[in-house]
Amino acid sequence: MLLKYIKYAINNVMGMLVMTLDVIVDTYFISVFAGTKGLAVLSLVIPLYTIIYALGSLVGTGSAIRFKLRRSVRGNTDTYFTQSILWTLILWIPLLIIGIAMPRNLLGLLGGDVALRAFGENNVRIILLGAPILMCSYTFTDFAKVDRDVKLVNIAEICGSFAKIILDYVLIFKTPLGFCGAAVASILSHIVIILVSSIHYFKPKNHVNFQFGPLSIMHFMQCISCDFMTFLGEVLTAGIGILFNIMIHHLAGNPGIAAYGIITNLALLVEVVFEGISHAVQQIIHENFGKRDKKTERKFLRYGIVTTALVETLTIILVWVKTDTLISTFNGGNNDLLYHYAFTGLRLYALGFILAGINVVLISYYSATSNEIQAMVGAVMRSVVAIVGCAIVLTTFLGMNGKWLCFIAAEAVTLLVMAVMRHWRKQWIEREKIE
């Protein structure tokens, strides 16, 4: 069983790291070409990307889930795919209007000052005009997934990730697009994902039809209800990202926002490792769920916690030993303020990994063992309530250092809340047995 866990963990982690590699390379290319301003704009538009992807998933993933449910009872699904595409295009219309008429205003709402609005205006316009491709990619990939072609979708996403890296370099450094080439590369990489995923729809085993029918609001509502909680979570994440950018700009200006972008993108690499480990624990527990073997479940929980503890320790050592190298790599403009904020910030932020991995594994464990309330509370605490509360309190007293330390503080609060809930649940179960 240990070998099985190791196999699952390695496969999950490697797959997620490949998908994340393009984000790190994109950050590096932008830092080399556009320096502090480019990194600051990149940090500002991440919430915009999050909202666009959330809208695409809301319709695409929700429609794919409804498609699968409908097919399971042999219902008619002939128009599900085309309805998903059409409703996605309808949701894009407000983004199209903003992209044409007021991209600079939107960048201001995202936290950009006058200089960043002027610099990033065209970048935001390209993102919004190309949004339907980013959004529709969910329909193409998720319908193929539920139609039992997950392997092809994984290949498509890997192809898209590597295409993004190549296109980033070519469009940023070898064409007049410059900084805007990063946005164009994102859109083109999703075209690659769509094209590779579309191979499924020409296979004999394809069950997805492409008939057109009248748009149905009832059908639309049923579809988005399937993925609404995920959508809400992503929108909250975007909102928090905007709030943090505004707070950091107030405290440290554009160099502070750029430093925050570098740190969160580097942290993403560690987060996906934690997610890969937690998914391995979740997969094995799900496979053995019917047996109700508590001893085995706890054993794999221990495996997950020990593995993340090892990753946490190595990460913190690496960050503290190689801080200068990591920051200098992304400080293409050699901005002293950016270096100062990022150097201190990365070291303080990395301390949060001591608890972050444990929390991620615990939340997956609770989810896999049908302790949904504990899992939901843990997820909401670490992603919304605790992180925002700690950021507001700590930045008030400690300034930028408080922003970096809010990560470990939020993880500590989350772990404490989950521990208290576990204690209460244990007491309640014991009381039920006595009665």
Secondary structure, DSSP 8 states (H G I E B T S, - for coil): -HHHHHHHHHHHHHHHHHHHHHHHHHHHHHHHHHHHHHHHHHHHHHHHHHHHHHHHHHHHHHHHHHHHHHHHTT---TTHHHHHHHHHHHHHHHHHHHHHH-HHHHHHHTT--HHHHHHHHHHHHHHHHTHHHHHHHHHHHHHHHHTT-HHHHHHHHHHHHHHHHHHHHHHHHSSTTGGGHHHHHHHHHHHHHHHHHGGGGGSTT-----------HHHHHHHHHTSHHHHHHHHHHHHHHHHHHHHHHHHHHHHHHHHHHHHHHHHHHHHHHHHHHHHHHHHHHHHTGGGT-HHHHHHHHHHHHHHHHHHHHHHHHHHHHSHHHHHHHH-TT--HHHHHHHHHHHHHHHTTHHHHHHHHHHHHHHHHTT-HHHHHHHHHIIIIIHHHHHHHHHHHHHTHHHHHHHHHHHHHHHHHHHHHHHHHHHHHHHHHHH-
